[in-house]
Amino acid sequence: MFGIGFNDIRDFLTSQESLIMLVSGILVFATIVTLSAPMLSTDKLDKRIKSVNNRREELRRKSREAMEEASRGRGGSIRGAEAKGLMRKVVDSLNLQKAFEDPALQDKLQQAGMRGNRPAVAFYFFRLLSPIILFLGALFYVFVVNDFGLPQITRICFSFGLGLLGYYAPNLYLSNLAAKRQQSIMGAFPDALDLLLICVESGMSIEAAFHKVSSEIGAQSIELAEELSLTTAELSYLQDRRTAYENLARRTNHPGVKAVCTSLIQAERYGTPLGQALRVMAKENRDMRLAAAEKKAASLPAKLTVPMIVFFLPVLFVVILGPAIIRFNSM
């Protein structure tokens, strides 16, 4: 109807000029997004604190139901917000939670900053969907669009490989998200310990100190402010304060935070001075942050080798040899 056939579209997609144009467009778009991201970024502290307040209300409701259980002699339970819609129906109908059972999934989700039932349902749903999409997309490309001159068995194996990569893609996404969150937390954690030490030595209780530090540290690390606010809520509503510290260590999954939580538990159990323990832990965490920065700086020359060879040396050769070549041609 429009004079464009399937062969024309295939030739356009597989031509060298089209691929170069597509890659150039992607690079230009990525550059624009990278440069404009700081100007378009918004403050996410209010959104994070809102999720923490939801968790606080959940703990309060659980505590109230436990009190009713003690008075009436019957059990009370609390459930998070149930995930509804297509993903929930697919997960329940195919029993994906049992098929893709992962005992450490809740810990991974919490370390990535995801709580409740909906992230778990989304994880199981995309673990089923992403291999299928990648496998079918690879089959369509290598059998319809461009076969690259490969045998049929090679193209099928390539499609299966992409499908297998899609199965592990949700785990890789969670791990990457948790690593970025942990990096943000540990960047501000020594400063938070210093503030916590000042609050405790001024006579504040540990709950009030956590609450004050969470409100002050939000400008430096939203993730750390969220974790400290959640710990404040758990200290207020959980029956065992030790559980709140252990939950903080499990959600952050960092040796520095675990050491601080162990010190807090020991101070809570044996009555040891909390200020001295926090002072020592703050110094150790500052040393850990400095060691991490020195390690990153030491690895920088090795990481810059390939970019310098690929991008800097050709330009340098053009600048140095260009005038000589022009003068030689003119002679």
HUDAFEN-V479316 format. One record per backbone hydrogen bond with DSSP energy under -0.5 kcal/mol. NH is the residue of the N-H (numbers start at 1). CO is the residue of the C=O. E is the energy in kcal/mol with one decimal. If there is no record, write none. Layout:
NH|CO|E + NH|CO|E
This chain:
5|3|-0.5 + 9|5|-1.7 + 10|6|-2.5 + 11|7|-2.7 + 12|8|-2.2 + 13|9|-2.3 + 14|10|-2.0 + 15|11|-0.9 + 19|15|-2.0 + 20|16|-2.4 + 21|17|-2.4 + 22|18|-2.5 + 23|19|-2.7 + 24|20|-2.4 + 25|21|-2.2 + 26|22|-2.3 + 27|23|-2.4 + 28|24|-2.5 + 29|25|-2.5 + 30|26|-2.6 + 31|27|-2.2 + 32|28|-2.4 + 33|29|-2.5 + 34|30|-2.4 + 35|31|-2.3 + 36|32|-2.2 + 37|33|-1.4 + 38|34|-0.5 + 40|36|-1.8 + 41|37|-1.2 + 44|42|-0.6 + 48|44|-2.3 + 49|45|-2.9 + 50|46|-1.9 + 51|47|-1.6 + 52|48|-1.9 + 53|49|-2.4 + 54|50|-1.9 + 55|51|-1.9 + 56|52|-2.4 + 57|53|-2.6 + 58|54|-2.0 + 59|55|-2.4 + 60|56|-2.5 + 61|57|-2.5 + 62|58|-2.3 + 63|59|-2.6 + 64|60|-2.3 + 65|61|-2.3 + 66|62|-2.2 + 67|63|-1.8 + 68|64|-2.0 + 69|65|-2.3 + 70|66|-2.0 + 71|67|-1.7 + 72|68|-2.5 + 73|69|-2.3 + 74|69|-0.6 + 89|85|-2.0 + 90|86|-2.6 + 91|87|-2.5 + 92|88|-2.4 + 93|89|-2.6 + 94|90|-2.2 + 95|91|-0.6 + 96|91|-1.8 + 98|95|-0.7 + 99|95|-1.8 + 100|96|-3.1 + 101|98|-0.9 + 105|102|-1.8 + 108|104|-2.2 + 109|105|-2.7 + 110|106|-2.4 + 111|107|-2.4 + 112|108|-1.4 + 113|110|-1.2 + 114|109|-3.3 + 117|81|-0.8 + 121|117|-2.0 + 122|118|-2.7 + 123|119|-2.1 + 124|120|-2.2 + 125|121|-2.3 + 126|122|-2.5 + 127|123|-1.9 + 128|124|-1.2 + 129|125|-2.2 + 130|126|-2.6 + 132|128|-0.8 + 133|129|-2.4 + 134|130|-2.4 + 135|131|-2.4 + 136|132|-2.6 + 137|133|-2.5 + 138|134|-2.3 + 139|135|-2.3 + 140|136|-2.4 + 141|137|-2.0 + 142|138|-2.7 + 143|139|-1.8 + 144|140|-1.7 + 145|140|-1.3 + 146|141|-3.1 + 150|147|-2.1 + 155|151|-1.8 + 156|152|-2.1 + 157|153|-2.3 + 158|154|-2.2 + 159|155|-2.0 + 160|156|-2.4 + 161|157|-2.3 + 162|158|-2.0 + 163|159|-2.2 + 164|160|-2.4 + 165|161|-2.1 + 166|162|-2.0 + 167|163|-1.2 + 168|164|-1.2 + 169|165|-0.8 + 170|166|-0.6 + 172|168|-2.1 + 173|169|-2.4 + 174|170|-2.3 + 175|171|-2.6 + 176|172|-2.4 + 177|173|-2.4 + 178|174|-2.7 + 179|175|-2.3 + 180|176|-2.1 + 181|177|-2.1 + 182|178|-2.6 + 183|179|-2.3 + 184|180|-2.0 + 185|181|-2.3 + 186|182|-2.7 + 187|183|-1.3 + 188|184|-0.9 + 188|185|-0.8 + 189|185|-1.1 + 190|186|-0.5 + 192|188|-2.1 + 193|189|-2.2 + 194|190|-1.9 + 195|191|-2.2 + 196|192|-2.5 + 197|193|-2.6 + 198|194|-2.1 + 199|195|-2.3 + 200|196|-2.5 + 201|197|-2.5 + 202|198|-1.2 + 203|200|-1.4 + 204|199|-2.0 + 209|205|-2.5 + 210|206|-2.3 + 211|207|-2.3 + 212|208|-2.4 + 213|209|-2.5 + 214|210|-2.3 + 215|211|-1.5 + 216|212|-1.4 + 217|213|-2.7 + 219|216|-0.6 + 220|217|-1.0 + 221|217|-2.5 + 225|221|-1.9 + 226|222|-2.2 + 227|223|-2.2 + 228|224|-2.6 + 229|225|-2.1 + 230|226|-2.2 + 231|227|-2.2 + 232|228|-2.1 + 233|229|-2.0 + 234|230|-2.3 + 235|231|-2.5 + 236|232|-1.4 + 237|233|-1.7 + 238|234|-2.5 + 241|239|-0.6 + 243|240|-0.8 + 244|240|-0.8 + 245|241|-1.5 + 246|242|-2.4 + 247|243|-2.4 + 248|244|-1.8 + 249|245|-2.2 + 250|246|-2.2 + 251|247|-2.4 + 252|248|-1.8 + 253|249|-2.4 + 258|254|-2.4 + 259|255|-2.3 + 260|256|-1.8 + 261|257|-2.6 + 262|258|-2.2 + 263|259|-2.1 + 264|260|-2.3 + 265|261|-2.3 + 266|262|-2.4 + 267|263|-2.5 + 268|264|-2.1 + 269|265|-2.2 + 270|266|-3.0 + 271|267|-1.2 + 277|273|-1.2 + 278|274|-2.4 + 279|275|-2.1 + 280|276|-2.1 + 281|277|-2.4 + 282|278|-2.4 + 283|279|-1.9 + 284|280|-2.3 + 285|281|-2.4 + 286|282|-2.0 + 287|283|-2.2 + 288|284|-2.1 + 289|285|-2.2 + 290|286|-2.3 + 291|287|-2.4 + 292|288|-2.2 + 293|289|-2.0 + 294|290|-2.4 + 295|291|-2.3 + 296|292|-2.1 + 297|293|-2.3 + 298|294|-2.2 + 299|295|-1.5 + 300|297|-0.7 + 303|299|-1.6 + 304|300|-1.9 + 305|301|-0.6 + 305|302|-0.6 + 306|302|-0.5 + 307|303|-0.7 + 308|304|-2.1 + 309|305|-2.1 + 310|306|-2.6 + 311|307|-2.8 + 312|307|-0.9 + 312|308|-0.6 + 313|308|-2.6 + 315|311|-0.8 + 316|312|-2.5 + 317|313|-2.6 + 318|314|-2.1 + 319|315|-2.5 + 320|316|-2.4 + 321|317|-3.1 + 322|318|-2.0 + 323|319|-0.6 + 324|320|-0.5 + 325|321|-2.6 + 326|322|-2.4 + 327|323|-2.4 + 328|324|-2.4 + 329|325|-2.3 + 330|326|-2.0 + 331|327|-1.6
